[in-house]
Amino acid sequence: MTLVGFENVIYVFVLCVLETPPE
């Protein structure tokens, strides 16, 4: 996996966490 691909995965993961805040 390239560095850009790794950063892309982290970016998507962060978006998911921000869109679904813990109750």
DSSP file (Angstrom, degrees, kcal/mol; ACC not computed):
  #  RESIDUE AA STRUCTURE BP1 BP2  ACC     N-H-->O    O-->H-N    N-H-->O    O-->H-N    TCO  KAPPA ALPHA  PHI   PSI    X-CA   Y-CA   Z-CA
    1    1 A M              0   0    0      0, 0.0     2,-0.1     0, 0.0     0, 0.0   0.000 360.0 360.0 360.0 134.2    0.0    0.0    0.0
    2    2 A T     >  -     0   0    0      1,-0.1     4,-2.2     4,-0.0     5,-0.2  -0.330 360.0-111.0 -79.5 165.5    1.3    3.4   -0.9
    3    3 A L  H  > S+     0   0    0      1,-0.2     4,-2.4     2,-0.2     5,-0.2   0.893 119.8  52.2 -63.4 -39.7    1.6    6.3    1.5
    4    4 A V  H  > S+     0   0    0      1,-0.2     4,-2.0     2,-0.2    -1,-0.2   0.905 109.3  49.6 -63.5 -40.7   -1.2    8.2   -0.4
    5    5 A G  H  > S+     0   0    0      2,-0.2     4,-1.9     1,-0.2    -1,-0.2   0.897 110.3  50.7 -64.3 -40.1   -3.4    5.1   -0.2
    6    6 A F  H  X S+     0   0    0     -4,-2.2     4,-2.0     1,-0.2    -2,-0.2   0.916 110.5  48.3 -64.6 -43.1   -2.8    4.8    3.6
    7    7 A E  H  X S+     0   0    0     -4,-2.4     4,-2.4     1,-0.2    -1,-0.2   0.850 108.3  55.9 -65.3 -33.5   -3.6    8.5    4.1
    8    8 A N  H  X S+     0   0    0     -4,-2.0     4,-2.3     2,-0.2    -1,-0.2   0.899 106.7  49.5 -65.1 -40.3   -6.8    8.0    2.1
    9    9 A V  H  X S+     0   0    0     -4,-1.9     4,-2.3     1,-0.2    -2,-0.2   0.912 111.6  48.4 -65.0 -42.3   -7.9    5.2    4.4
   10   10 A I  H  X S+     0   0    0     -4,-2.0     4,-2.5     2,-0.2    -2,-0.2   0.902 110.2  52.7 -63.6 -40.5   -7.2    7.4    7.5
   11   11 A Y  H  X S+     0   0    0     -4,-2.4     4,-2.0     1,-0.2    -2,-0.2   0.920 111.2  45.2 -62.1 -45.3   -9.2   10.3    5.9
   12   12 A V  H  X S+     0   0    0     -4,-2.3     4,-2.1     1,-0.2    -1,-0.2   0.893 112.1  52.8 -65.3 -39.6  -12.2    8.1    5.2
   13   13 A F  H  X S+     0   0    0     -4,-2.3     4,-2.0     1,-0.2    -2,-0.2   0.910 108.9  49.2 -62.9 -42.4  -12.0    6.6    8.7
   14   14 A V  H  X S+     0   0    0     -4,-2.5     4,-2.4     1,-0.2    -1,-0.2   0.896 108.9  52.8 -64.5 -40.6  -12.0   10.1   10.3
   15   15 A L  H  X S+     0   0    0     -4,-2.0     4,-2.3     1,-0.2    -1,-0.2   0.909 108.5  50.4 -61.7 -41.3  -15.0   11.2    8.2
   16   16 A C  H  X S+     0   0    0     -4,-2.1     4,-1.3     1,-0.2    -1,-0.2   0.900 111.1  48.7 -63.6 -40.2  -16.9    8.1    9.4
   17   17 A V  H  < S+     0   0    0     -4,-2.0    -2,-0.2     1,-0.2    -1,-0.2   0.898 112.9  47.1 -67.5 -40.1  -16.1    8.9   13.0
   18   18 A L  H  < S+     0   0    0     -4,-2.4    -1,-0.2     1,-0.2    -2,-0.2   0.858 112.2  49.9 -71.0 -33.8  -17.1   12.6   12.7
   19   19 A E  H  < S+     0   0    0     -4,-2.3    -1,-0.2     1,-0.3    -2,-0.2   0.725 115.9  44.1 -77.5 -20.1  -20.3   11.7   11.0
   20   20 A T  S  < S-     0   0    0     -4,-1.3    -1,-0.3    -5,-0.2     3,-0.1  -0.674  79.4-170.3-125.8  78.7  -21.2    9.1   13.6
   21   21 A P        -     0   0    0      0, 0.0    -3,-0.1     0, 0.0     2,-0.1  -0.397  32.3-102.3 -67.9 142.4  -20.5   10.7   17.0
   22   22 A P              0   0    0      0, 0.0    -5,-0.0     0, 0.0    -2,-0.0  -0.369 360.0 360.0 -65.6 140.7  -20.7    8.3   20.0
   23   23 A E              0   0    0     -2,-0.1    -3,-0.0    -3,-0.1     0, 0.0   0.471 360.0 360.0 -76.1 360.0  -23.8    8.6   22.1
